Amino acid sequence: MAEPTRRLPNPTVDSDGTLRTKSMTTPKSCKIIGAVADSIQFVIPVIVVPGVMGSNLRATTNPSRPQNKEVRPGEPVWRPPNNLPELRKQASAWKNHTPAKRQRVLDSATLEVDDGGPVPTYEDAQGLGINESHKRDRKWGAIHSLSYGNLLYTLERHLNSTFVDDYAGQQTFREHWSAINRFDRKRWNAPNMAPLTKQELEKLAHYQYPVYAFGYNWLESNELSADHLIKFIEDIFRYWTNCKHTCKQVILVTHSMGGLVARACARKIPDSIVGIVHGVMPALGAPLSYRRIACGTEADGSELFSQIAGNTTEATTPVMAVSPAALELLPNHLYPKPWLFASIKRGGDEAETVLSLPVGNTYDLYRDMTSWYRVIDPEIADPARTYRLDPGGPRNAIIRAINQAERFHTTVLGSYYHPNSYAFYGDDAGYRSYEECRWTAYTSSIEVQAEALRTAKTVKHTLTGGRKIMLDDDQILLFELAKAAAKGDGTVPSKSGADPRGKAQGVFATGRYSHQGCYNDEAMLNLTQHLIVKIVQAAK
């Protein structure tokens, strides 16, 4: 007859994967044995790759690198706010930064990832969480806690807890997996998607899933960040191998621009990646990036955030114009053309489209720094006079960044997707996104030809992001950029988010969440976990 057992508290996970629990000592006469789950030797790390501005940055601590001219080594430079008081405080501080100070503070060459940011401290009823030091070891403090903390913690808890014995001793799904199976698939726009099976969850239970955060310098090229991600993965493999565990593949969960980083990484090391879940990825870029450089950050979603990111072109251009990653968010060579328009509206008539761009090479539009509809004005790109000794001024740095963006899009990334990829994107009319950028001028009688409009000269930028231009006959027109009007998530239009369709294992057109908040949405969090189980079925 088997000896009686009592279940010990659910174990916590040491940084090396060892499960640890506690038990009380008892007299020898007590024959009940404490029982705890054995450690699993097979490991598939899950790595969360955040979007642009989602990684914390600080001034470099490496004395051999260029030093930041505004802050001391190791001092935080970018830690997005995690609550309303922080949002107000940071908005006030950034609002008072001159464009020159912004340029000096957000100088990519002087920055590194800051892994000392706040980490989530959710109460864990199941006792399956990792402690503070383990979260730090796995770099949770390197990414924005408000956007990704719930995702990190949920994956850590749920992926490592699959089955439980019921009162009759029968193995059943833990409640969180049962809840995912019960969840309304209409929120995923997949009403006929089958629930997870016992066999699929048994495959999931075969592995441990330590959850990591990959922070990266989102001002550098995504090509460079992809190389850093490869090294990050290799270091994780080495660590678990040294801990006597089998660890040969990872799963990537991405947000926004992080999807571009992950795809570039996966193209180089596809066999080291079981699969990827892409959330709200700007697969083809986003016209919103044109708007933010050319006019400043929109205040439609949050006036306070626009003050942090820069609500005028004078504030955004000095940083974004020389940042390859920022330019890699512009519509790429695969984005359907045209997407930039100039229209004239006369009285009550319908607006007449006079210019439709780009024509030919998309990147030539970005390299054009003279046209009134240019994305980058070099005259406001270097208020800190960083390039004062360069004979070409900031133009050379801008061209280098644009050329790198073109290289990344056309050569490094192309149309590649990891073969075991899934994606979801926003397709919601309630979260209007820029599918195109349309400049419109209102006039009573002026007839304007395309060539005259193309060669018009810029007179001034308005405080609201408009552009006053002068035609060859000295007539003045004021162009304002139209508001976002297409379906999406408030940032990425569905046209770009849907690009993985036909190239990934599954693509989900969803809604009812904002771009930045997608992983705080219950439906998307449940979908992500469901898709990870599907991905694991291909683990080697």
Buried (B, 14 or more C-beta within 10 A) or exposed (E): EEEEEEEBEBBBBBBBBEBEBEEEEEEEEEEEEBEBBEBBBBBBBBBBBBBBBBBBBBBBEEEEBEBBBBBEBEEEBBBBBBEEEBBEEBBEEBBEBEBBBBBBBBBBBBBBBBBBBBBBEEEBEBEBBBEEEBBBBBBBBBBBBBBBBBBBBBBBBBBBBBBBEEEEEEEEBBEBBEBBBEBEBEBBBBEEBEBBEEEBBEBBBBBBBBBBBBBBBBBBBBBBBBBBBBEBBEEBBEBBEEBEBEBBBBBBBBBBBBBBBBBBBBBEBEEBBBBBBBBBBBBBBBBBBBBBBBBBBBEEBBEBBBBBBBBBBBBBBBBBBBBBBBBBBBBBBBBEBBBBBBBBEBEEEEBEBBBBBBEEEBBEBBBBBEBBBBBBBBEBBBBBEBBEEEEEBBBBBBBEBBBBBBBBBBEBBBEBBBBBBBBBBBBBEEBBBBBBBBBBBBBEEBEBEEEBBBEBEBEEBEEEBBBBBBBEEEEEBBBBBBEBEBBBBBBBBBBBBBBBBEBBBBBBBBBEBBBBBBBBBEBBBBBBBBBBBBBBEEBE
